[in-house]
Amino acid sequence: MSWASPLLLLLACSGSGDPDAPGDGVGSVSADGGAHDGGATDGGGADGGSGDGGSGTGGVSADELLFRQAVNGEVDPAEALATIANRDGLPVQTATGSFLFGCLCGDGDWFLAGDHEGWVGQPMQRAGALSWIEVDIADPVDSLYKFTDGGDVWQADPLSRRYDYDEFGEYSLVRASAAHLERWFDIGGKGLQPRRLRVRVPDGGVFTHALYAQDGNNLFDPDAINGGWHLQDSLPDGILVVGIDNTVDRMEEYTHCEDRIHGTSYGGWGDAYADFIGEIVRPMMDAAYGPADTYGIMGSSLGGLISYHVADRQPDDWDMVISMSGTMGWGSIELHNPTMPEIWSGRGHRPMVLYLDSGGGGTCTDSDGDGVPDDDPTASDNYCENAWFRDILAEQGYEFDVDLFHWHEPGAPHNEQAWGARVWRPLDIFANL
């Protein structure tokens, strides 16, 4: 196989997540930790305050109790905030209806500013390293806030459950009903590293379709690699998107078998990753937001490869698979393990809708005789492997423009900007299932 710039192609969309995530695993959810059953958007679905942080004494939630213990110096504030962030989330609504805000913002005086007080800034109190404030907010739904030092520094709450972006960057939300993002920290299991989930919640929390997407740290954030996908700009109504962050083990997790590049072996954790999605992430999200009528899974590059592996491993659980520039020749780079097209060639026709695409181009030759037409040194963006996969699926009985879709964007590069520019095509197909 001709493999030009392998690290560029394989590491595209890599990233280790945000530096502000809780870093010590406190409050993480794993295979043994159970699933959240609340704390989602306030408009439809689960109502904030009904999750793991809602069981306290005397009407006081466990999250409120833990927050006040941090204020009183009874528990470590960093551990307390991380635990709350992974339960019902920050800010904490108290038994009397007020809201508790807290941050480890750093030295000096800090202020809470937001829609509720005209962005003037209310001074926060200090309890050791914790800056905190309790305020009454008459209309908390879709109310924006940030922390500020009273000068030039303005920052979103790094542990808020609800957030989004505008021309000034990230902002936090007290509660939300309009379309917005939500995040869940340190979700792990199946022997894999914990990572963040970033959920795009539709307006009012109302959805019929749920799409699980790889490389979640690149989907919505405008400061992500190559500017990110800006996926929120392409979403049709009624789709909940669960973005699953990658980790430093991306090449291991996103591949179904081992392969070698320039003599170095990578990959083969795909079964564990598929089980992580199917047995931990999806049940957790169903519990938090409610089940969908239609489920899809999506990824790009190696994320597209692993999306097809997840669907192959769980064929009864997915209605659509979307791969953009998927690395479908994995397994045949320097080894001779089964590629994803070869695996699907033995599966026959299954009741799901399949989408493949790529940019680039090539003549698609098999000069090394390994059965994979990927030996044109000028080919790019996995064009040949995806065209080959398309033809194999058609031979299995999938019908073009019915349950098999293929798009070629000639010359398009292998990056997030290119994927974001054309993702509307598979999203429209998914929305109409």
N, C-alpha and C positions, 0 to 999 in steps of 0.2 A: 504493500500500500504506500502511495505517496502521501507524506504527512508534512505539509508546509506549515511552519510556525506553530508547532503543536501546543506550546504553552499558551499562545495567544488564543487559540481556538478553545482549548479545554478550560482555561482559567477565566475566560469571558464570563461575566456575571458572578465571579467569585467575590467574596467579602466576608469578613468575620463578624458582621453585625455591629450594633452600636456600642460605643465605649461607655454609655451611661446606663446600660442594663445592669440589674443586680448581678454582681460578679461572683458571689460565693454560694450560689445555689439555694439560698434561703427561700423557703416557700415554693420551691420548684415542684412541678407536677411530673410524675413519672409513672411507669407501669404499676407501681405500688401505691401511687399517691392519690388515685381517684380522679374524677373529672369535675370541673366546675359546673355548677347548675344555676348560675345567675351572674349578675354583674354586667349584663349586656346593655345594649342601647335602651333608653327610656321610652322610645316610641315603638311599641310592638316587641314581640319576643320576650325574653326575660327582663324583669324590671330590676334596676340597680338596687342593691341592698338585700337581695334574696340568695346570695351565694354563700360560700364557706365562711365569709366574714360576718354573717348575719345572726349567728347563734351566740348570744351573750346572756347576761342576767339583768333582770329588772328593766327590760326594754332596751338596754344598752347592747349594741352589737359587739361581737368579738373584735372587729376592726377598731371601733371607737375605744374600747377598753385598752387594746394594745397601743393605740396612738397616745392615749393619756398616760399609760405607763412609761412610754418613751419621754413624754414631756416631764414626768416626775423623776426621771433618771433611774427608773426601775429596770429597764431593758435597754439594750443597745439600739439607738435610733436607726442606724443603717439596716439592721436586721428587721426591726419593726416595719419600716417603710417598705422593704423588699417583700416581706410577708403579706402586707396589706395589698401591695401592687399585684400580687399573684392571687388574691382572693377577690373581693368586690372592687378593689381598685381605689386609687386616689382621685379627687379628695374624698374624705369620709363624711357621709351624712350622719349626724348625731341623732339620738333619740328625740331631741327637741326640734329637729329640723334644720339646725345650723350646719355649717360645713367646716371641717378641719382641713387646713392646708399645711403641708410641711415640706421642707427640702433641706438637703445638706448643701446649701448654696455656697458656703465658704465664709471667710472672715468678714467682719463688718456688718453694717445694718442692711437689712433686706426688706422689701416691700412686696405686697400682693397688689397687683393692678389688673383691672379687667373691665368688662362691660358693666358689671354690677355697680361700679363706683366711678364711672367715667374716665378710667385709666389714669387717675390721679396718683394712686399708690397708697396703701394702708400699711403702717409699720408692723412688722412681724416681731414676735417675741423670740428670745433665745433660751434654749435649754441645752447647754453644752454646745455640741456641733449642730444641733437641730434649730432651724428657723421655722417658726410656726405661727399660725393665727387661726382664730375661730370667728367666723362671720355669718351673719344672716343674709341670705340672698333671696329676694322676693321672687325672682324669675330665673331659676338656675338652668333651664333648658336652653341649649344653644348659646350659653353665656361663655364668652372667651375670657381667658386669663393668662398672665405670665408673671414671673418673678423679676424684680428689678432691684438694682443697687441704688436707685434714686438718681443715677446718672446715665451713662451711655450703655450700660449692660442691661439687656432685656433677654430673658431666656424662658423658653417653654418649660413646663414641669416635666422632667425626664421620666418620671414614674406615673404620670397621669394615665388613666385607662383610655380616655377619649381625647382625640387630637386631630389635627389636620394641618394644611399648609395654605398660606396666602402669599402675597407679594413680599411680605416681611419674613417669610420662613415659617417654621413650625409654631403653632399655637396650641394651647390646651383648652379643654372644654370641661365645665363643671358637670353638666349632664347634656344629653344630645337627643334630638329627634331628627333633624336634617341629616342627610348623608354625611358620613364622617368615617374616620379610622379609629379602631380600637386595637390595643396590644395586650398580649399575654407574655409574661417573661419566663425564661428558664424552663421551657417545656422539654422534657427529656424522656428517655426510656429506650428499651431494646438494646441497651449497651451503647447508645449513641450520645454524643454531647448534647446538653440542653441548648435550646435556641429560642428565639422569639417568634411569636406568631403575630402577624399584622393583618387585621380583619377590616375590610371595607364594608361598612354596614349601609345598606340602601336607606333612602328617605323613609322615615317612620319605622325602620326596622323590618319592613315588609319585603319578603322575597319568596320566590318559588324555586330558584336555581342557586346552587352553591358550587363555586369553582375553587378547587384547591390548586395553588400555584407554587412552583418551586422558586428559589432565589427571592424570597419575600422582601429582603432588605433592598432590592433594586426596583421594586414594582411601583412604589408610590412616592418615595423620597426624591425631591428634585436635586438633592446633592449626592445622589447615588452615582455609581460608576457610569461614565458616559452620559450623565444626566438622567439616568433611570428611564423607566418605561412611561411614566405619567399615566399609569393604567387607569386611574380614576377619571381621566378625560375621555376614555373610550368606552366606558361601561354602559351598556343598556340598563334600563330600569329593571329592578326585580332580581338582581344577581348579588348574592353575598360572596365576596372573595376572601378566602383564607390564604394569605401569603405566608409560606413557611421559610424562615430564614435559612440560608446555607451556613456552614461552619468551615473551619479550616480543613475539615475532612470531606469537603465537597466532592473531590474526585473519587474518594472511596465510596461514599454514600450514594452517589448518583450513577453508579455503574453496576451492571448485573453480573459481571464476571471480571476476571483479571485480564489486563493487557499490558504491553510494554511500549514505552516511548524512549528511543535512544538508549535502550538497554535497562531502563529503570521500570520496575513493575508498579502498577497502580490498580486500585479498584477491587470490586467484588463484594461490597457490603450492601448491595441493592435489596436483598431479601429482608435484612433487618430494617432498612429504611422504609420499604413498602409496609412492613408490619407496624412500624412506628406510625405511619399515616393512618393505616386502616384500623388499628387497635387502640391507639391513644389519641391522635389528633382529631380524627373525625368524630368519635364518640364524645369527646370533650366539647367540640364546637356544636354538635347537635344538642348537647345538654345546655349549653350557654345561650344559643340563639334559636333553637328549634330545628327540626329536620326540614330538609328541602324535598321537593317533588322530583328534582332532576339534579344529578351530580356530575361534575366534570373535573378533570385533572389536566394541568397544563404546565409546560416548561419550555425553556429554550436551551439550545446547545446540549450539554449533558443533562440539563433539566428536562429537555424533551425526551431524551433516551430513557431516563428513569420514570417518566410519566407513563410511557408505554410498558415498562416493566411492571409498574404498580398495577396497571389495568390488566396485564397478562396474569399477574398473581391473584388478582381479585376481580375476575371478569363479571361477576354478578353485582358488583357494587358501583360500577361507573357507567354512565350513559354516553359520555363523550371523552375522547382523549385528544389533546391539542399539543402538537410539537412544532416549534418554530426553530428552524435550522438545527434540528436534532442531530446529535453525533451518532448516527445509526451504523457507522462502520466500526464502532467500538467492539473489540474482541479480535479484530483482524489487522490491527496496526502492525504489530510485530509477532503476535501469537496467532493461534488458529482456533480460538474459542468461538462458540456460536454468536453471531451478531443478532441484533433484535429483528431485522427482517427475516433472517433464517429461522428464528424461533417462531415468529408469527406465521411463517409459511406452513407450519405443521398444525396450526390451530383451527383452520377452517373458518367459516363465517360465524361471527358472534353478534348478538344484538346490541351493538354500540356504534356510535358515529365516530369516525376517525378523520383527523385532520393532520396533514403534513405540509410543510412549506420550506422554502429556503430562498436566499438571495444567490449571489455568485453565479456560477455556471461551469461548464466543462464538457468534454467529449465522452467521458465515462467509459474508460477502457479497463479490461482485466488482464493486464500484461503479465502479472505474476501467476495467473491461473488458479487463484484461491477461491474463485466463484463470486468475488465481490468486485463490482465494476468501479473501483476507486483509485485507479492508478494513473490518471491524468495529472501530471505535476502542476498544471495551470488551473485545475479545478479549485473552487473555493466555496466556502459557506455550506459544506456538506451537501451540495446540490446533487451530486451523482448518487450518493447513498440514499437520499430521500426519494429521488426519481425511481430508483431500483425498488425501494420499499413500496412505493405507490403501485408499481406494476405487480408486485407479489400480492398485495392486498386485493387488487382487482381480480387476480387469478383465484383468490379464495372466495369470491362471490360478492365482494363489496361493490356497490354500484356508484359510479361517479355522480356527484351532486345529489345523492340521496343519503348514503351513509359513508361515503368516501370523498374527501375533498383534498385537493392539492393545489398549491399556489406557488408560482415561481416569480420572484421579483428580480429580474436580471441585473446582476452586478451589485445588488445590495450588500453591504458589509455585514460582518458578524458582530453586532453589538446591540445594546439595549435601545438605542435611539431608532435603529432600523426595525426592531421587533415592535416597539411601541407605535411606530408609524403604520404598521399593517395589522396589528392585533385586532382591530375592529372587525376584520373579516371573520375569523373564527368565533369572536364573541357574538356577532349577529347570528351566526348559525346556532350556537349554543342557546342563545336567548329564545330562539324559535322552536326548540325541541319540545 
